[in-house]
Amino acid sequence: MDTTIITTALFRISSDFYALDQGPWLVTAYLLAYNSFLMITAKLSDVWGLRTILLAFNGFFLVFSMACSAAQTMNQLIIFRALQGIGGSALYSLVFVAIIKLIVPDKIAFYSGIISSVFALANLSGPLIGGAISDHTNWRWIFWLNGPVIGIAMAILLFSMPGLKDAKSTKERLRGFDVVGGILSVCWPVPLLFALQEAGVSYSWNSPVIIGTLVAAFVLLILFILYEAWASYKTKLDVIFPARFVTNPAPALLLFSMFLLGMPFTVMFIQLPQRYQGVNFASAERAGILLLPVSLLTPVGAMLGGLLNKRIPAEYILLTGTAIVSVGTGLLSSLPIDAGIADSTYGYEIITGLGLGLASTPYYVMLYTSVEEKDVPIGTGILNMLRTLGGAVAVAICSALHNSMLQDDLSVFLNPEQIAGVKASGSFIAQLPEESRIELGRVFGRSYNKQFKVVLAFTLLNFFVAIALAVVRKRKVIFGKMPVRTLENEFTKTKDEREGQGVAFRQGQVTQDTEPTSDQPKS
């Protein structure tokens, strides 16, 4: 929810700090830090246990939520949002890891649908809550609200969740921790997103700063890939990104598809509310309400996908979902640029939301049948990381495109001082003459339509990637295959056997302070 709650409040927050052109950084900084630590948190949970890491990162998230609420400058808020994103990385990704460790394999699709629905409902409530707070009280309440919510979550984790670990000791896990890979995985996205967001805005595309950061991102990415490949085959490290995920076409295509799905998913919930405020002059609260069709249909689509997967191969569900997302995104790229909201807008949102929900659930089912069982937890972390990275890249591209178009188009009817005011504060826009405001809304409308056309290109690419994935899985005889745990698991044992090993989770009798011995199966 913290990814989307700020979307309808961006205008108000940025205007308060007289930094409207820096507003997208509040989203990008959060997503960048969130994305960079997704795989690392999955590895940390292997070392110290799932419950311990979830509690620690909940606390970290809480501290920097309070810091965000106390920020006095835009730069402070951006930094605190990035640190908040580090805490948020575990709150989402480790829930999917917990499902893999706690749920019977043949129910993974159903529970993935539930979690995807909860994720979508959080996206739904975020803009509504953010808009209501922004319009009726101080925007700092957006961050203060995390206090009681995180407190309740930590209490539930502390008293209800087992401290799951595998058979390796903490010392063994620390010895095998991929420190270099973890650092490189955090470093390479930073210059990439900086270049994408600032090119054409603060710096020209051919400036030394943009070229230098793009080259740095490329070099760091190559180093990350080469190091992980070397560590996978030449060391005993528990690597952050196993090379076998990209040398095997089935998981490689699956991961690439998730990266592409993250683009429309994030842009829909970040850019669409801003369009309603900038083009249709809606209040922050109304922008959140106007987002309801896509927000409501996304969890419906996710639940539907989870239920259909019992009867229909996951590959067909993914193909259908990506096709529907492409249609919806294409329709949204053709919205009128006038101030009125066309009735067709709601239908376009419904189509897109249904497609996003359908497409979001098959990935975790197909992951389970694409890799070895021991790779499923880290694969889950990589999937979540790539979805967020795709979204962060898309938001950065859209932001750069928007600011670049403003730079070119506003000079036709506004003077330099007015352009600077428009970029600094939303309150300045309200002071413009009516004719200028209407024309400004049209400029915004053309910009957002162009942004959705760019996203459409990526959604169409994802449809063809889904076709390729289906072909590869059919050749590998895993098409339509459902997850089956290959190792003996705790759900097949008698009550006495489970109690003997202290892992009778289903009876709530998990031993949380002791680790299983090396000859016991993993829980």
MIMI-579773 format. One line per 8 residues: their letters; for each residue x, y, z of N, C-alpha, C. Coordinates in steps of 0.02 Angstrom, whole numbers. Atoms other than C-alpha are relative to their C-alpha. Layout:
a> X/Y/Z/X/Y/Z/X/Y/Z; ...
This chain:
mdttiitt> 41/-60/0/0/0/0/43/63/0; -42/-59/-3/144/118/34/28/20/-68; -21/-19/68/189/112/-151/-52/45/-31; 53/-37/34/19/180/-205/-33/54/42; 35/-49/-42/-43/279/-55/24/71/-14; -29/-65/11/72/420/-104/-18/29/-68; 11/-22/69/15/430/-286/-49/58/-4; 49/-53/3/-139/537/-257/20/61/41
alfrissd> -24/-55/-41/-44/645/-133/63/33/-27; -63/-27/27/108/679/-243/-5/74/-16; 8/-71/17/39/845/-305/5/43/62; 1/-40/-62/7/907/-128/68/0/34; -65/4/-33/171/845/-55/53/40/-37; -50/-35/41/278/910/-199/-12/75/1; 16/-72/-1/187/1077/-198/20/31/66; -19/-26/-66/216/1098/-11/75/14/4
fyaldqgp> -72/-9/0/403/1081/-42/24/40/-61; -15/-38/62/396/1185/-205/48/-40/-44; -43/45/40/470/1037/-299/-43/-49/-39; 47/44/36/332/971/-413/37/-45/-49; -36/40/49/459/911/-541/40/-57/32; -35/54/-35/544/804/-407/-47/-52/30; 49/45/-29/382/718/-355/9/-73/-18; -8/71/18/412/558/-455/56/-36/38
wlvtayll> -54/32/-37/570/528/-353/-24/-31/65; 28/30/-61/461/491/-201/-23/-72/-14; 19/68/20/398/339/-297/61/-40/-21; -58/36/27/559/294/-387/49/-20/54; -47/15/-54/669/304/-231/-25/-59/41; 29/56/-39/551/189/-136/6/-65/-39; -1/61/41/538/64/-280/72/-25/-10; -69/19/11/726/67/-310/28/-37/60
aynsflmi> -25/33/-60/771/25/-130/-38/-65/14; 43/59/-10/626/-96/-115/23/-57/-45; -21/50/50/681/-186/-273/69/-28/15; -69/21/-10/865/-191/-229/9/-50/57; -9/43/-59/838/-283/-65/-47/-60/0; 47/56/1/705/-409/-118/37/-67/4; -37/63/0/830/-548/-155/41/-8/63; -42/3/-60/940/-503/-7/-41/-21/61
taklsdvw> 42/19/-58/796/-517/117/-18/-75/-3; 14/72/5/755/-690/49/59/-41/26; -60/34/-24/935/-743/83/8/8/75; -6/-11/-72/936/-664/255/-49/-44/40; 48/43/-34/781/-764/300/25/-72/4; -31/66/-4/880/-922/261/50/-4/57; -52/0/-52/1014/-869/386/-31/4/69; 26/-12/-68/912/-805/534/-73/-21/9
glrtilla> 70/23/-6/739/-875/499/-49/51/-25; 51/-42/33/584/-807/416/-31/50/49; 34/-44/-48/500/-737/571/46/55/25; -47/-49/-25/656/-650/636/11/57/-49; -12/-51/51/689/-559/472/-62/42/-12; 62/-38/9/507/-511/451/-10/50/57; 7/-45/-57/504/-437/627/50/58/-5; -52/-51/5/669/-344/599/-17/52/-53
fngfflvf> 14/-47/55/616/-268/433/-65/38/12; 59/-38/-20/444/-222/501/20/59/44; -24/-54/-43/534/-123/635/37/54/-38; -37/-48/42/650/-42/507/-49/43/-40; 51/-35/38/500/4/400/-36/51/43; 36/-45/-46/412/81/550/42/62/17; -44/-55/-18/562/188/600/3/53/-55; -8/-48/54/582/267/429/-67/25/-27
smacsaaq> 66/-29/12/395/288/406/-9/62/43; 4/-57/-45/403/401/557/48/56/-22; -47/-50/26/556/487/483/-29/37/-59; 33/-32/58/458/521/322/-51/52/25; 51/-45/-26/320/601/425/30/64/29; -33/-57/-30/447/719/503/45/38/-48; -45/-31/49/541/768/343/-17/74/-9; 8/-72/6/569/955/323/18/26/-70
tmnqliif> -17/-19/69/636/959/144/-16/-58/-47; 14/52/49/603/864/-17/57/-51/-1; -57/46/1/778/790/-14/-2/-48/60; 6/43/-59/752/725/163/-54/-53/-12; 56/47/11/586/646/113/19/-54/-50; -22/49/50/663/562/-40/46/-52/32; -47/46/-33/804/488/66/-37/-47/48; 38/42/-48/684/427/202/-46/-49/-37
ralqgigg> 41/46/40/570/352/68/41/-59/-25; -44/54/22/718/254/1/13/-49/57; -13/43/-58/759/188/175/-64/-38/21; 63/34/-13/575/148/202/-9/-58/-49; 5/53/51/582/47/40/41/-62/18; -40/57/-22/720/-62/113/-40/-43/48; 42/37/-46/605/-110/255/-59/-34/-35; 58/27/36/458/-136/137/16/-60/-43
salyslvf> -18/55/45/556/-259/30/-16/-68/31; 14/65/-32/537/-399/158/-74/-10/13; 70/6/-19/357/-361/200/-42/-33/-54; 37/31/55/299/-417/28/30/-66/-22; -30/59/32/424/-542/-41/0/-61/46; -5/57/-45/441/-650/115/-67/-33/14; 66/32/-6/253/-680/120/-5/-57/-50; 2/53/51/271/-779/-42/48/-57/19
vaiikliv> -46/52/-23/422/-871/30/-34/-41/54; 36/36/-52/315/-916/181/-51/-48/-29; 48/44/33/182/-988/66/35/-63/-26; -37/56/27/312/-1097/-19/19/-49/56; -24/43/-54/373/-1162/150/-57/-30/42; 53/21/-46/206/-1181/238/-60/-34/-33; 61/23/33/77/-1228/107/13/-63/-41; -3/60/42/45/-1396/25/4/21/-73
pdkiafys> -11/-22/69/105/-1385/-157/-62/8/-43; 58/-4/44/-63/-1420/-238/-48/57/18; 41/-58/-18/-136/-1269/-148/37/66/-11; -39/-61/10/1/-1146/-197/-35/49/-47; 35/-44/47/-99/-1079/-345/-56/39/35; 56/-32/-35/-249/-1044/-233/25/54/48; -25/-49/-48/-147/-957/-97/38/57/-34; -32/-54/39/-46/-861/-227/-53/49/-24
giissvfa> 56/-43/20/-213/-796/-290/-24/44/57; 22/-39/-59/-261/-743/-114/49/57/14; -50/-51/-14/-96/-652/-85/1/53/-54; 3/-48/54/-104/-571/-257/-61/45/8; 61/-40/-12/-281/-514/-213/11/50/56; -16/-45/-56/-221/-441/-48/45/57/-25; -45/-49/29/-82/-353/-143/-40/50/-42; 41/-44/42/-209/-284/-267/-47/43/43
lanlsgpl> 43/-39/-44/-326/-230/-126/39/56/34; -42/-52/-29/-181/-136/-48/10/56/-51; -4/-50/52/-157/-49/-215/-64/39/-6; 66/-32/2/-343/-11/-213/-7/51/55; 11/-44/-57/-347/64/-39/50/56/3; -52/-51/-4/-184/160/-59/-21/67/-29; 20/-65/28/-243/295/-180/-61/31/35; 60/-26/-34/-411/311/-90/19/33/67
iggaisdh> -21/-26/-66/-331/334/82/45/61/-9; -45/-56/12/-193/445/14/-37/62/-23; 38/-57/24/-317/555/-78/-42/32/54; 42/-26/-54/-433/572/72/43/39/50; -44/-34/-48/-288/617/187/25/65/-30; -27/-60/33/-215/740/61/-51/57/-3; 52/-52/8/-381/831/37/-27/26/66; 36/-18/-61/-445/833/216/44/11/61
tnwrwifw> -44/-10/-58/-294/835/332/72/6/-24; -71/-6/17/-104/841/336/25/-63/-34; -25/59/37/-17/726/210/47/-42/43; -46/38/-42/103/672/349/-35/-59/34; 38/57/-28/-36/559/414/8/-63/-43; -13/58/43/3/447/265/53/-45/31; -54/38/-30/160/394/357/-14/-16/73; 17/14/-70/94/407/535/-45/-62/6
lngpvigi> 45/57/-2/-38/276/494/37/-67/5; -38/63/-2/99/145/477/15/-23/72; -15/17/-69/128/152/665/-44/-56/28; 43/52/-27/-25/56/727/-5/-62/-44; 6/57/45/-34/-54/572/60/-47/8; -61/41/-9/147/-114/590/1/-31/69; 2/28/-68/122/-137/777/-43/-63/3; 44/59/1/-23/-257/747/33/-57/-38
amaillfs> -33/52/41/74/-350/611/56/-34/39; -55/28/-38/225/-372/724/-25/-45/57; 28/42/-53/117/-440/865/-23/-67/-27; 23/63/31/39/-569/749/59/-44/-18; -60/38/19/210/-621/683/33/-30/62; -36/21/-60/283/-634/858/-34/-60/33; 35/51/-39/148/-745/931/-30/-56/-43; 35/49/41/79/-842/782/43/-36/-52
mpglkdak> -38/29/56/218/-879/657/60/-39/26; -59/38/-19/349/-1016/674/63/31/-29; -64/-25/25/533/-969/654/32/-50/-46; -22/52/46/565/-1074/500/72/9/-22; -67/4/28/743/-1123/453/8/-69/-31; -13/68/26/816/-1267/355/53/-33/43; -43/41/-41/939/-1397/414/70/30/10; -66/-29/-8/1095/-1288/394/2/45/61
stkerlrg> -8/-43/-58/1162/-1197/546/10/72/-23; -10/-71/16/1172/-1007/554/71/13/-23; -70/-10/19/1362/-1017/544/12/-23/-72; -8/25/69/1353/-1122/385/-32/48/-50; 34/-46/44/1229/-1002/308/39/65/-9; -39/-61/5/1335/-849/349/63/-11/-42; -61/15/38/1489/-934/277/-15/-2/-75; 17/5/71/1397/-962/113/-37/61/-27
fdvvggil> 38/-58/23/1315/-789/103/37/37/-55; -29/-32/60/1345/-702/-64/3/76/11; -6/-71/-17/1405/-532/0/11/43/-63; -16/-39/61/1481/-470/-165/-60/4/-46; 59/0/42/1329/-524/-264/-55/45/27; 50/-43/-31/1216/-436/-140/14/74/-12; -19/-70/11/1314/-273/-156/-11/20/-73; 9/-16/71/1315/-280/-346/-73/3/-20
svcwpvpl> 71/-1/16/1129/-319/-352/-34/64/22; 27/-64/-24/1096/-159/-254/26/58/-42; -34/-57/32/1219/-50/-351/-22/14/-72; 9/-13/71/1178/-76/-535/-65/36/-18; 61/-36/21/995/-15/-538/2/75/15; 1/-70/-21/1038/152/-455/17/48/-57; -16/-46/56/1129/238/-601/-48/-8/-58; 47/11/55/1008/159/-725/-63/42/9
lfalqeag> 62/-37/-12/852/234/-645/12/75/4; -17/-71/-1/939/400/-614/3/27/-71; -7/-23/70/983/414/-799/-68/3/-35; 65/2/34/809/363/-858/-46/56/24; 45/-51/-27/722/487/-743/24/71/-13; -27/-68/6/837/637/-764/17/19/-72; -16/-16/70/877/623/-951/-56/39/-32; 49/-42/31/790/760/-1046/-35/48/47
vsyswnsp> 31/-44/-50/741/847/-884/54/45/30; -55/-38/-30/891/902/-780/61/0/-45; -57/7/45/1017/843/-911/-24/-23/-68; 16/25/67/1014/814/-1098/24/-72/-6; -18/70/9/1028/635/-1162/74/-10/-16; -71/7/19/1203/668/-1230/47/34/49; -43/-32/-50/1268/752/-1071/46/-52/31; -47/47/-32/1420/674/-984/-31/-36/61
viigtlva> 31/30/-60/1314/642/-827/-43/-60/-20; 45/54/20/1182/537/-917/38/-56/-33; -40/53/33/1306/445/-1028/41/-38/52; -41/32/-51/1418/412/-878/-40/-47/44; 41/42/-44/1277/344/-769/-26/-62/-38; 23/58/39/1211/233/-910/57/-51/-9; -58/45/8/1386/163/-941/14/-35/67; -12/30/-66/1408/136/-753/-51/-55/15
afvllilf> 52/51/-11/1242/43/-744/14/-62/-41; -14/57/44/1289/-67/-892/59/-40/26; -60/34/-24/1462/-107/-822/-16/-39/64; 18/33/-63/1392/-147/-648/-46/-60/-12; 44/56/16/1257/-258/-724/39/-58/-29; -42/53/29/1385/-354/-827/42/-33/54; -40/27/-56/1495/-373/-672/-43/-46/44; 46/40/-40/1344/-437/-575/-13/-68/-33
ilyeawas> 15/62/36/1301/-566/-709/61/-46/-1; -60/41/4/1481/-625/-731/19/-29/68; -18/24/-67/1513/-636/-544/-47/-55/23; 49/51/-21/1352/-732/-511/10/-65/-38; -13/60/40/1393/-852/-654/61/-36/27; -61/30/-27/1568/-880/-585/-14/-32/69; 14/25/-67/1505/-900/-406/-45/-61/-1; 46/57/5/1369/-1022/-461/37/-65/-15
yktkldvi> -33/60/24/1491/-1143/-542/67/-14/34; -68/7/-26/1658/-1112/-454/5/5/76; -2/-7/-73/1611/-1083/-272/-59/-37/32; 55/30/-36/1498/-1154/-138/-46/52/31; 41/-54/-26/1417/-986/-105/-74/-12/-17; 73/1/12/1228/-977/-89/-17/64/-38; 0/-61/39/1219/-852/-232/-68/35/0; 61/-40/3/1092/-711/-245/-41/-16/-62
fparfvtn> 34/13/64/1050/-748/-428/34/-59/-34; -32/59/29/1093/-927/-480/1/3/-77; -7/-3/73/1157/-938/-660/-50/-46/-35; 46/48/31/1042/-1086/-693/-69/31/-14; 63/-33/13/895/-965/-690/-2/31/-70; -1/-31/67/953/-886/-854/26/-48/-53; -23/49/50/1038/-1035/-938/-55/-49/-19; 58/42/15/874/-1132/-930/-55/46/-29
papalllf> 47/-46/32/750/-1051/-1053/-67/6/35; 66/-3/-33/594/-1094/-952/-2/52/56; 1/-52/-52/636/-994/-794/23/68/-27; -24/-63/28/728/-862/-898/-57/40/-31; 57/-33/31/573/-821/-1001/-52/20/52; 48/-15/-53/465/-828/-845/21/64/37; -25/-59/-36/575/-699/-757/-7/62/-44; 6/-57/45/579/-586/-910/-72/23/-7
smfllgmp> 71/-16/5/390/-595/-925/-24/38/62; 19/-34/-61/370/-543/-743/26/72/1; -27/-68/6/485/-393/-773/-46/43/-43; 43/-37/46/373/-340/-918/-69/13/31; 65/-10/-32/213/-366/-816/2/56/51; -6/-52/-51/279/-250/-681/-9/70/-28; 5/-66/30/276/-105/-804/-72/26/0; 68/-25/-3/88/-88/-834/-30/-1/70
ftvmfiql> 28/7/-68/50/-146/-656/15/63/40; -19/-58/-41/147/-2/-577/-24/65/-31; 20/-61/34/111/131/-707/-75/14/10; 72/-8/-7/-76/99/-691/-17/33/66; 18/-25/-67/-78/137/-505/39/64/18; -39/-60/-15/53/277/-509/-20/58/-46; 10/-53/49/20/376/-669/-73/18/-10; 71/-14/14/-169/358/-689/-30/50/49
pqryqgvn> 27/-52/-45/-214/454/-528/27/69/-15; -29/-65/16/-94/591/-579/-31/29/-64; 34/-23/60/-177/599/-750/-67/33/19; 65/-27/-19/-346/626/-667/7/69/33; -10/-65/-32/-275/770/-565/26/53/-49; -31/-48/46/-172/850/-704/-42/16/-61; 39/-10/61/-289/826/-853/-73/18/16; 71/-8/-16/-462/816/-774/-13/44/60
fasaerag> 4/-46/-57/-425/933/-627/-40/-30/58; 34/33/-55/-493/804/-504/40/11/64; -35/-4/-64/-454/819/-319/37/-66/13; -37/61/-16/-336/692/-241/-47/-56/20; 47/51/-22/-482/601/-159/-40/-27/-60; 39/22/58/-583/596/-321/44/-42/-47; -45/39/42/-430/532/-416/4/-72/25; 0/67/-28/-424/385/-296/-64/-37/-15
illlpvsl> 65/31/15/-610/352/-323/-4/-20/-74; 1/15/72/-589/360/-513/43/-61/-17; -44/58/12/-457/224/-498/-34/-66/22; 33/59/-28/-583/104/-418/-11/-57/-50; 13/57/45/-629/3/-575/61/-45/-9; -59/41/9/-450/-55/-608/21/-31/66; -21/25/-65/-417/-74/-422/-43/-58/23; 45/53/-21/-570/-182/-391/6/-62/-44
ltpvgaml> -2/58/46/-552/-292/-546/66/-37/4; -64/35/-5/-368/-331/-514/-3/-57/50; 5/58/-46/-400/-436/-356/-51/-51/-24; 49/48/27/-553/-513/-440/35/-45/-52; -37/38/51/-442/-564/-587/50/-48/31; -50/43/-34/-309/-633/-468/-34/-61/31; 36/56/-29/-435/-740/-374/-26/-47/-54; 26/40/56/-512/-798/-538/56/-42/-30
ggllnkri> -57/37/26/-339/-846/-602/20/-58/44; -17/53/-46/-303/-946/-445/-50/-58/-4; 51/53/4/-468/-1041/-461/2/-36/-67; -3/31/67/-453/-1070/-649/59/-46/-9; -60/40/9/-280/-1142/-629/-9/-73/18; 14/70/-16/-356/-1301/-557/-25/-38/-61; 30/32/59/-439/-1335/-726/36/18/-65; -31/-25/61/-340/-1233/-853/75/8/11
paeyillt> -72/-9/-8/-151/-1237/-881/19/72/12; -22/-68/-17/-60/-1087/-808/23/39/-61; -25/-33/60/15/-1050/-979/-57/36/-37; 58/-31/34/-158/-1015/-1053/-25/60/39; 23/-56/-41/-204/-904/-907/46/61/-10; -48/-54/11/-44/-802/-931/-10/32/-69; 12/-25/67/-76/-786/-1118/-63/44/-2; 62/-38/-1/-254/-728/-1088/9/66/37
gtaivsvg> -10/-60/-40/-202/-606/-953/41/53/-36; -42/-49/35/-63/-524/-1055/-35/29/-61; 38/-26/57/-178/-509/-1206/-51/52/23; 50/-47/-26/-313/-423/-1102/34/64/24; -37/-59/-22/-184/-306/-1023/20/43/-59; -20/-38/60/-123/-257/-1197/-59/39/-28; 60/-34/25/-300/-216/-1253/-17/59/44; 18/-53/-47/-336/-115/-1096/49/58/-2
tgllsslp> -50/-53/2/-172/-19/-1103/-6/40/-64; 10/-35/63/-200/22/-1286/-60/46/2; 59/-43/-6/-373/89/-1248/13/60/45; -16/-56/-45/-308/195/-1104/47/51/-32; -45/-47/34/-178/271/-1220/-37/44/-50; 40/-39/47/-320/343/-1325/-52/43/35; 49/-40/-37/-415/436/-1188/-1/72/-25; 5/-70/20/-479/611/-1230/46/44/43
idagiads> -46/-44/-37/-363/753/-1179/-36/60/29; 38/-55/-29/-503/871/-1128/-14/-13/74; 9/4/-73/-553/905/-948/-53/-50/21; 53/48/-18/-709/796/-951/25/-71/0; -18/71/-4/-696/612/-905/-50/-41/-40; 44/40/43/-766/499/-1041/-24/-62/37; 28/60/-32/-881/358/-984/40/-63/-17; -38/59/21/-774/236/-1082/61/-13/43
tygyeiit> -59/7/-43/-631/268/-960/-9/-57/50; 12/51/-51/-712/155/-830/2/-70/-30; -4/64/34/-732/14/-955/71/-20/-16; -70/14/14/-550/29/-1006/36/-23/63; -31/20/-63/-499/18/-823/-20/-71/20; 24/67/-17/-606/-137/-796/37/-53/-40; -35/47/43/-526/-225/-944/72/-9/24; -70/3/-21/-350/-181/-886/8/-34/67
glglglas> -5/30/-66/-381/-228/-705/-10/-75/-1; 12/72/6/-452/-398/-752/61/-35/-29; -60/30/31/-301/-433/-863/59/-2/48; -56/-1/-48/-175/-380/-730/-9/-54/54; 13/51/-50/-258/-493/-602/11/-70/-26; -9/66/30/-265/-644/-717/73/-16/-12; -70/12/18/-85/-622/-772/46/-7/60; -46/-2/-57/-14/-603/-596/7/-66/36
tpyyvmly> -2/61/-41/-53/-776/-525/38/-59/-30; -31/62/25/21/-907/-647/76/-4/12; -73/0/-4/203/-855/-619/26/-46/55; -25/39/-57/223/-938/-449/-12/-74/-10; 14/70/16/142/-1099/-508/52/-26/-50; -48/21/51/255/-1107/-662/72/0/25; -67/0/-30/409/-1063/-560/13/-67/34; -8/62/-38/381/-1216/-450/15/-59/-46
tsveekdv> -11/55/47/382/-1329/-605/57/15/-49; -54/-18/45/525/-1238/-693/69/-8/30; -64/4/-33/663/-1251/-562/-1/-56/52; -3/49/-54/724/-1371/-428/-34/28/62; 38/-22/-59/627/-1366/-265/42/46/45; -42/-41/-43/776/-1293/-171/8/72/-26; -7/-67/30/777/-1144/-292/-64/40/3; 64/-34/2/594/-1100/-268/-1/63/44
pigtgiln> 2/-61/-40/617/-977/-121/38/58/-31; -38/-54/31/755/-877/-207/-32/21/-66; 35/-17/62/660/-888/-371/-60/45/13; 56/-43/-19/510/-812/-284/23/71/13; -28/-66/-13/618/-669/-223/20/35/-64; -20/-29/64/687/-642/-399/-61/23/-40; 62/-20/34/511/-640/-473/-26/66/28; 25/-61/-31/456/-507/-349/46/59/-15
mlrtlgga> -48/-53/15/616/-408/-378/-9/26/-71; 6/-20/70/591/-408/-567/-65/37/-13; 63/-37/9/410/-353/-555/8/72/24; -11/-67/-26/461/-206/-448/48/40/-43; -48/-34/43/611/-166/-557/-33/23/-65; 36/-19/60/500/-167/-711/-43/62/12; 41/-58/-17/382/-46/-625/41/62/10; -44/-58/-12/524/68/-569/27/28/-65
vavaicsa> -26/-22/65/598/73/-744/-55/35/-39; 56/-30/37/426/111/-819/-17/69/27; 16/-64/-30/391/251/-695/54/51/-18; -55/-46/18/563/327/-729/-6/22/-73; 7/-17/71/535/320/-918/-59/48/-9; 59/-43/6/360/395/-901/13/70/28; -16/-65/-30/424/533/-787/44/41/-45; -45/-36/46/565/579/-906/-37/23/-62
lhnsmlqd> 40/-18/59/445/578/-1053/-46/58/15; 47/-53/-20/320/687/-960/36/67/7; -36/-62/-11/447/816/-905/30/28/-65; -28/-21/64/527/820/-1078/-54/33/-43; 55/-29/39/358/852/-1162/-22/68/29; 17/-64/-31/318/989/-1036/50/54/-20; -52/-48/18/484/1073/-1075/-11/27/-70; 8/-20/71/444/1076/-1261/-66/35/-13
dlsvflnp> 67/-24/18/256/1111/-1261/-23/61/39; 24/-56/-41/232/1236/-1119/25/67/-25; -28/-63/23/344/1367/-1199/-42/33/-54; 44/-28/52/211/1391/-1334/-49/51/29; 51/-45/-27/87/1476/-1216/16/26/71; -20/-25/-65/181/1507/-1052/70/31/-4; -67/-30/-2/330/1619/-1012/44/-41/47; -46/40/-42/486/1550/-924/-17/0/74
eqiagvka> 18/-2/-71/428/1609/-752/-60/-44/14; 59/42/-9/260/1524/-774/17/-74/-5; -21/70/7/343/1363/-832/34/-24/64; -34/18/-63/454/1364/-677/-51/-9/56; 52/7/-51/299/1391/-569/-40/-64/-7; 37/62/13/206/1247/-651/39/-60/25; -42/56/-21/353/1132/-616/12/-2/75; -15/-4/-71/369/1192/-437/-59/-18/44
sgsfiaql> 56/7/-46/194/1189/-366/-67/-6/-36; 67/8/28/19/1129/-406/-44/60/16; 40/-59/-17/-51/1282/-317/10/56/-50; -13/-51/51/31/1391/-450/-45/-11/-61; 43/17/58/-69/1299/-586/-69/29/10; 67/-25/-14/-231/1351/-500/-5/75/-10; 0/-73/7/-178/1534/-516/6/22/-73; -5/-18/71/-156/1527/-705/-68/20/-28
peesriel> 64/-15/34/-288/1603/-820/-34/-64/-24; 37/60/17/-425/1481/-866/22/-30/-67; -21/25/66/-370/1469/-1048/67/-37/5; -66/31/-8/-192/1428/-995/-7/-67/37; 10/62/-36/-253/1296/-872/-29/-54/-44; 30/48/46/-360/1212/-1005/52/-27/-48; -52/21/47/-214/1209/-1127/53/-43/36; -48/39/-39/-99/1145/-989/-27/-71/10
grvfgrsy> 31/66/-7/-222/1002/-958/6/-41/-63; -7/36/64/-215/957/-1143/72/-24/-10; -70/21/4/-25/954/-1137/11/-61/44; -5/58/-44/-35/838/-988/-33/-62/-32; 36/56/31/-163/731/-1081/40/-33/-55; -42/28/54/-51/710/-1234/60/-37/29; -57/32/-32/93/668/-1118/-18/-69/28; 20/64/-30/-1/532/-1023/-20/-51/-54
nkqfkvvl> 17/47/55/-69/457/-1185/63/-29/-31; -63/24/27/108/446/-1251/34/-49/47; -29/46/-50/166/365/-1089/-33/-69/-5; 35/65/5/32/230/-1105/15/-35/-66; -20/32/64/82/200/-1287/68/-35/9; -64/32/-13/259/164/-1227/-10/-63/41; 15/59/-41/191/45/-1094/-34/-54/-43; 33/48/45/82/-36/-1229/51/-41/-38
aftllnff> -52/37/37/239/-83/-1326/29/-56/44; -26/51/-45/304/-176/-1173/-51/-55/15; 51/51/-13/137/-263/-1141/-8/-47/-60; 3/42/59/132/-325/-1321/60/-47/-3; -60/42/-3/310/-388/-1302/-11/-57/50; 13/51/-50/254/-481/-1146/-46/-55/-26; 44/50/29/115/-567/-1243/40/-50/-42; -40/45/42/242/-637/-1367/50/-40/43
vaialavv> -42/38/-46/358/-686/-1223/-41/-57/31; 43/52/-28/211/-782/-1147/-11/-57/-50; 6/52/51/189/-874/-1313/64/-43/-2; -64/36/1/374/-919/-1316/8/-44/62; -3/39/-62/363/-977/-1135/-43/-63/-5; 44/58/7/217/-1092/-1175/32/-52/-46; -33/46/47/314/-1167/-1322/57/-37/35; -57/29/-35/469/-1196/-1215/-24/-51/52
rkrkvifg> 24/46/-51/370/-1276/-1074/-30/-63/-31; 27/59/33/282/-1391/-1197/57/-46/-23; -57/41/21/450/-1448/-1266/33/-35/58; -31/30/-59/513/-1481/-1090/-49/-45/39; 51/44/-29/355/-1581/-1051/-20/24/70; 24/-26/-64/307/-1466/-907/-61/45/-12; 58/-41/16/161/-1380/-996/-60/-24/41; 59/17/-39/11/-1375/-880/14/-40/63
kmpvrtle> -17/41/-58/106/-1466/-743/-12/40/64; 14/-31/-64/52/-1429/-565/56/-16/50; -54/12/-48/174/-1414/-417/-12/-63/41; 1/59/-43/213/-1576/-325/65/-1/39; -61/0/-41/334/-1578/-180/36/-67/-8; -38/61/12/471/-1704/-219/30/-29/63; -28/23/-63/541/-1713/-44/-57/-17/48; 50/14/-51/448/-1789/103/-16/64/37
neftktkd> 17/-63/-33/352/-1648/184/-40/-13/63; 30/7/-66/276/-1616/354/-74/-17/-3; 72/11/4/97/-1630/289/-17/-73/-13; 13/71/14/117/-1815/243/15/-43/61; -19/39/-58/175/-1867/416/-57/-5/50; 48/7/-53/75/-1927/563/13/53/53; -8/-49/-53/47/-1817/711/60/-16/45; -55/20/-43/170/-1917/816/67/16/-32
eregqgva> -63/-14/34/306/-1900/684/15/74/0; -11/-72/1/281/-1713/672/20/25/69; -16/-23/-68/283/-1690/860/70/-23/19; -67/25/-16/440/-1796/871/54/45/-27; -50/-45/29/531/-1672/760/-14/73/18; 15/-68/-21/449/-1519/836/-22/45/-56; 21/-43/55/372/-1459/675/-73/-10/-18; 71/13/14/187/-1498/692/-36/66/-10
frqgqvtq> 26/-67/11/140/-1332/615/-76/3/-3; 72/-3/9/-37/-1377/573/-38/-6/66; 31/2/-66/-72/-1412/756/25/58/44; -25/-58/-37/19/-1252/806/53/-19/50; -48/24/-49/157/-1352/894/71/5/-27; -66/-7/29/309/-1287/800/50/21/53; -53/-20/-45/469/-1280/902/38/57/-32; -26/-59/32/535/-1106/869/71/16/21
dteptsdq> -66/-17/-24/698/-1105/964/53/-51/-17; -48/51/18/779/-1262/896/-1/-11/-74; -5/14/71/840/-1306/722/2/-74/-11; -2/71/15/816/-1475/640/71/-22/-14; -66/27/15/966/-1587/625/7/-14/-73; -14/7/72/1049/-1620/458/-33/-60/-31; 32/58/30/964/-1788/437/-76/5/-2; 72/-10/3/790/-1715/453/-19/37/-63
pks> 21/-37/60/692/-1656/302/-16/72/15; 16/-70/-9/663/-1472/274/-74/8/12; 70/-15/-11/502/-1397/337/-24/48/-53
